[in-house]
Amino acid sequence: MTEVNKQKFYKKLAVTGLAFTLVGAGTLGLHSLHFTGEPTVASAASETYTTTANLNIRSGPSTSNAIIATVKQGTQLTVVGQAASGWLKVSYQGKTGYVSSEYVKKSASSTTKTYVTTANLNIRSGPSTSNAIVVTVKQGTQLTSTTQAANGWLKVSYQGKTGYVSTQYVKESTGSSEPAPAPEASVYVATANLNVRTTASTSGAVIATLKAGTQIDVTAKAANGWLKITYQGKVGYVSGQYVRALAGMKVVSNPESIQVVVNKQNKLPENYVPKDLVYTTIPFTFKEQTEKKKMRSEAAAAIAQLFAGAKKQGVTLLGVSAYRSHATQSALFSSYVQRDGYDKAATYSALPGTSEHETGLGIDVTKGDGTCAAQDCFGGTKEAAWLDAHAAEYGFIIRYPKGKDAVTGYKYEPWHLRYVGKPVAQAIKSKGITLEEYYGIK
């Protein structure tokens, strides 16, 4: 087939839609197509463009780069910058890549506006509070939108994510580079089981009841010691007597990392669930097949090797508790608060979202006879001594070592193992430090 005939053939395929099928099968790269008569893009700054042909989005500004997505003719893309040689940097469904400017044109009605949140705010997967929360942003966060509001909701983009926010809690940016002021402490925790009410008074109707340890976003102070909050899309009021500010709390950006640091200042994303949880093959102090027997696959394989290695040296171990879901950790922490009060409970139990058990990388173990499970008496056993000496050989550390309470935030727990991989575990062991000290963070 001559080059001219090839071009005619490809152009016919694109018009009939068959080109998209061929691209999906990996037999045709549409960046090689040439459509005449379409204007090239002269400038781009967070504007919306429409594809004029089925089009590959690539990882770099060249047809030699990998294809990360293929979109149909007529698809809208957000152009975030220009690249060399007629390529544009675009954002599409959370992915960032490059397309040839030859096959896109500026959308006629595209107008990108920047908004600023006036309160801590949930971005949801759809235009309703019944939709799932994609991400929660703080007051003063800038969001971009190319879609007009409908029914009081805006479609917005934030850090590659797309979702919807209520127009009640955003205002159009005036162009000032100064962010909107944020509260002194925006994230609070309930120190007791707590009612959320419709008004700042006990006479207000109860719209939700929060367990002790629940984290809430405070958007404003109300009269008489009450606080206005948002929780799971609901707006209400709680008594300030039963909440406490969590100063410096951050959400980790790498929850799937084997070396993720989760502690009292660094929490997992809301309702995070590890993707590769599997049942471990080690014996536990109980027979039921529950979530407490699960770990992430790499950690599960490593703990099996550790148990086998211990047994060869005459040390028998049992698992006590491995993975805990967010709901389980919430119920557990709340029960401890009910029993011992918030302050004491926080010295030995983690707030929901800040527990290593929720990562799928932590596990509590005990002696082969099941005694001293998660108790101080375990510290004086031969099993504890063996773990202290050999756990790092299998990629585990004693996460909360003796004398490091001020660093880790928790008292000595010789039974709590955390998988971090052999190189990091052995480095931490050799230096006699904690995970926080190893990475130089709090």
Solvent accessible surface area in square Angstrom, and as a share of the most:
residue,aa,sasa,rsa
1,M,151,0.68
2,T,84,0.49
3,E,111,0.50
4,V,97,0.56
5,N,73,0.37
6,K,76,0.32
7,Q,62,0.28
8,K,133,0.56
9,F,92,0.38
10,Y,55,0.21
11,K,82,0.35
12,K,142,0.60
13,L,13,0.07
14,A,6,0.05
15,V,114,0.65
16,T,81,0.47
17,G,36,0.34
18,L,99,0.49
19,A,0,0.00
20,F,62,0.26
21,T,90,0.53
22,L,61,0.30
23,V,11,0.06
24,G,69,0.66
25,A,73,0.57
26,G,67,0.64
27,T,97,0.56
28,L,23,0.12
29,G,27,0.26
30,L,2,0.01
31,H,14,0.06
32,S,73,0.47
33,L,3,0.01
34,H,95,0.42
35,F,34,0.14
36,T,100,0.58
37,G,81,0.78
38,E,59,0.26
39,P,84,0.53
40,T,101,0.59
41,V,25,0.14
42,A,97,0.75
43,S,74,0.47
44,A,18,0.14
45,A,77,0.59
46,S,44,0.28
47,E,42,0.19
48,T,9,0.05
49,Y,4,0.02
50,T,28,0.16
51,T,2,0.01
52,T,15,0.09
53,A,2,0.02
54,N,9,0.04
55,L,0,0.00
56,N,0,0.00
57,I,1,0.01
58,R,20,0.07
59,S,58,0.38
60,G,5,0.05
61,P,58,0.36
62,S,40,0.26
63,T,77,0.45
64,S,103,0.67
65,N,50,0.26
66,A,68,0.53
67,I,80,0.41
68,I,60,0.30
69,A,19,0.15
70,T,40,0.23
71,V,6,0.04
72,K,118,0.50
73,Q,105,0.47
74,G,44,0.43
75,T,25,0.15
76,Q,111,0.49
77,L,2,0.01
78,T,41,0.24
79,V,1,0.01
80,V,65,0.37
81,G,18,0.17
82,Q,101,0.45
83,A,29,0.22
84,A,75,0.58
85,S,102,0.66
86,G,42,0.40
87,W,24,0.09
88,L,3,0.02
89,K,75,0.32
90,V,1,0.01
91,S,29,0.19
92,Y,48,0.18
93,Q,143,0.64
94,G,42,0.40
95,K,101,0.43
96,T,72,0.42
97,G,1,0.01
98,Y,44,0.17
99,V,0,0.00
100,S,13,0.09
101,S,8,0.05
102,E,51,0.23
103,Y,7,0.03
104,V,1,0.00
105,K,91,0.39
106,K,110,0.47
107,S,10,0.07
108,A,117,0.91
109,S,102,0.66
110,S,20,0.13
111,T,78,0.45
112,T,39,0.23
113,K,72,0.30
114,T,48,0.28
115,Y,30,0.12
116,V,13,0.08
117,T,0,0.00
118,T,54,0.31
119,A,6,0.05
120,N,5,0.02
121,L,15,0.08
122,N,23,0.12
123,I,2,0.01
124,R,11,0.04
125,S,61,0.39
126,G,5,0.05
127,P,73,0.46
128,S,40,0.26
129,T,80,0.46
130,S,103,0.66
131,N,50,0.26
132,A,71,0.55
133,I,66,0.34
134,V,55,0.32
135,V,38,0.22
136,T,66,0.39
137,V,6,0.03
138,K,111,0.47
139,Q,38,0.17
140,G,9,0.09
141,T,25,0.14
142,Q,90,0.40
143,L,0,0.00
144,T,50,0.29
145,S,5,0.03
146,T,58,0.34
147,T,64,0.37
148,Q,141,0.63
149,A,54,0.42
150,A,62,0.48
151,N,150,0.77
152,G,37,0.36
153,W,37,0.13
154,L,6,0.03
155,K,81,0.34
156,V,3,0.02
157,S,48,0.31
158,Y,46,0.18
159,Q,147,0.66
160,G,33,0.32
161,K,95,0.40
162,T,60,0.35
163,G,1,0.01
164,Y,52,0.20
165,V,0,0.00
166,S,21,0.14
167,T,46,0.27
168,Q,138,0.62
169,Y,38,0.15
170,V,16,0.09
171,K,117,0.50
172,E,92,0.41
173,S,27,0.18
174,T,131,0.76
175,G,67,0.64
176,S,59,0.38
177,S,104,0.67
178,E,132,0.59
179,P,94,0.59
180,A,22,0.17
181,P,111,0.70
182,A,63,0.48
183,P,43,0.27
184,E,184,0.82
185,A,22,0.17
186,S,13,0.08
187,V,29,0.17
188,Y,29,0.11
189,V,0,0.00
190,A,0,0.00
191,T,24,0.14
192,A,30,0.23
193,N,77,0.39
194,L,12,0.06
195,N,56,0.29
196,V,3,0.02
197,R,40,0.15
198,T,62,0.36
199,T,67,0.39
200,A,30,0.24
201,S,41,0.27
202,T,103,0.60
203,S,102,0.66
204,G,6,0.06
205,A,64,0.50
206,V,71,0.41
207,I,59,0.30
208,A,22,0.17
209,T,89,0.52
210,L,4,0.02
211,K,104,0.44
212,A,1,0.01
213,G,0,0.00
214,T,23,0.13
215,Q,33,0.15
216,I,3,0.01
217,D,26,0.13
218,V,5,0.03
219,T,24,0.14
220,A,46,0.36
221,K,165,0.70
222,A,32,0.25
223,A,68,0.53
224,N,139,0.71
225,G,53,0.51
226,W,30,0.11
227,L,14,0.07
228,K,64,0.27
229,I,0,0.00
230,T,20,0.12
231,Y,53,0.20
232,Q,113,0.50
233,G,23,0.22
234,K,102,0.43
235,V,53,0.31
236,G,1,0.01
237,Y,49,0.19
238,V,0,0.00
239,S,20,0.13
240,G,28,0.27
241,Q,140,0.62
242,Y,89,0.34
243,V,17,0.10
244,R,110,0.40
245,A,42,0.32
246,L,28,0.14
247,A,88,0.68
248,G,54,0.52
249,M,19,0.08
250,K,134,0.57
251,V,89,0.51
252,V,19,0.11
253,S,114,0.73
254,N,74,0.38
255,P,24,0.15
256,E,60,0.27
257,S,34,0.22
258,I,28,0.14
259,Q,55,0.24
260,V,1,0.00
261,V,13,0.07
262,V,1,0.00
263,N,5,0.03
264,K,61,0.26
265,Q,73,0.32
266,N,19,0.10
267,K,15,0.06
268,L,2,0.01
269,P,43,0.27
270,E,107,0.48
271,N,88,0.45
272,Y,27,0.10
273,V,92,0.53
274,P,6,0.03
275,K,178,0.75
276,D,52,0.27
277,L,38,0.19
278,V,62,0.36
279,Y,91,0.35
280,T,15,0.08
281,T,119,0.69
282,I,14,0.07
283,P,75,0.47
284,F,17,0.07
285,T,62,0.36
286,F,38,0.16
287,K,185,0.78
288,E,106,0.48
289,Q,118,0.52
290,T,50,0.29
291,E,51,0.23
292,K,73,0.31
293,K,24,0.10
294,K,52,0.22
295,M,0,0.00
296,R,19,0.07
297,S,49,0.32
298,E,86,0.39
299,A,0,0.00
300,A,8,0.07
301,A,56,0.43
302,A,8,0.06
303,I,0,0.00
304,A,30,0.23
305,Q,100,0.44
306,L,0,0.00
307,F,18,0.07
308,A,52,0.41
309,G,10,0.10
310,A,0,0.00
311,K,141,0.60
312,K,179,0.76
313,Q,105,0.47
314,G,52,0.50
315,V,11,0.06
316,T,65,0.38
317,L,6,0.03
318,L,27,0.14
319,G,0,0.00
320,V,26,0.15
321,S,8,0.05
322,A,0,0.00
323,Y,10,0.04
324,R,33,0.12
325,S,26,0.17
326,H,38,0.17
327,A,75,0.58
328,T,48,0.28
329,Q,1,0.00
330,S,23,0.15
331,A,46,0.35
332,L,51,0.25
333,F,0,0.00
334,S,8,0.05
335,S,56,0.36
336,Y,51,0.19
337,V,10,0.06
338,Q,107,0.48
339,R,162,0.59
340,D,47,0.24
341,G,31,0.30
342,Y,26,0.10
343,D,89,0.46
344,K,120,0.51
345,A,0,0.00
346,A,20,0.16
347,T,68,0.40
348,Y,50,0.19
349,S,8,0.05
350,A,12,0.09
351,L,16,0.08
352,P,7,0.04
353,G,1,0.01
354,T,3,0.02
355,S,4,0.02
356,E,3,0.01
357,H,10,0.04
358,E,4,0.02
359,T,1,0.01
360,G,0,0.00
361,L,0,0.00
362,G,0,0.00
363,I,0,0.00
364,D,9,0.05
365,V,0,0.00
366,T,0,0.00
367,K,43,0.18
368,G,29,0.27
369,D,96,0.50
370,G,28,0.27
371,T,67,0.39
372,C,23,0.14
373,A,29,0.22
374,A,48,0.37
375,Q,99,0.44
376,D,106,0.55
377,C,65,0.39
378,F,0,0.00
379,G,29,0.28
380,G,77,0.74
381,T,23,0.14
382,K,129,0.55
383,E,13,0.06
384,A,7,0.05
385,A,64,0.50
386,W,19,0.07
387,L,0,0.00
388,D,76,0.40
389,A,58,0.45
390,H,45,0.20
391,A,3,0.02
392,A,9,0.07
393,E,81,0.36
394,Y,40,0.15
395,G,0,0.00
396,F,0,0.00
397,I,10,0.05
398,I,29,0.15
399,R,1,0.00
400,Y,19,0.07
401,P,31,0.20
402,K,149,0.63
403,G,69,0.66
404,K,49,0.21
405,D,65,0.33
406,A,108,0.83
407,V,57,0.33
408,T,5,0.03
409,G,28,0.27
410,Y,10,0.04
411,K,77,0.33
412,Y,68,0.26
413,E,16,0.07
414,P,5,0.03
415,W,13,0.04
416,H,5,0.02
417,L,0,0.00
418,R,0,0.00
419,Y,15,0.06
420,V,0,0.00
421,G,8,0.08
422,K,100,0.43
423,P,106,0.67
424,V,16,0.09
425,A,0,0.00
426,Q,82,0.37
427,A,27,0.21
428,I,7,0.04
429,K,91,0.38
430,S,90,0.58
431,K,135,0.57
432,G,53,0.51
433,I,40,0.20
434,T,3,0.01
435,L,0,0.00
436,E,2,0.01
437,E,66,0.30
438,Y,74,0.28
439,Y,90,0.34
440,G,67,0.64
441,I,76,0.39
442,K,173,0.73
